[in-house]
């Protein structure tokens, strides 16, 4: 079905036009209980992915329509897969939703050039 297994964990929950809210399937039982379900908004017409915020904030301030048809949810995932490469999907959608922060790079040059970095703190 999906080229990457990690896409199976995504759940398109709501839509407005070409904009979709995605959550993790594992978070579905928490929806509506104000338990801090993170959601990512994707705009397929603009190829934009927002940083995750609380789902309730999205639903409170916009007229989102719930996606109730499982075939429509699958189509959304397929369209996301067509529009974004798997690295983008993992780094900007899946990882933030499961709580993985951005990559951190460490270098021995930081100590060597420590005075330079303190100037910008």
Secondary structure, DSSP 8 states (H G I E B T S, - for coil): --SSGGGGGEEEEEEETTEEEEEEGGGGGGTTTTS--EEEEEETTTTEE---EEHHHHHHHS--EE---HHHHHHHHHHHHHHS-HHHHIIIIIHHHHT--------THHHHTHHHHHTT-
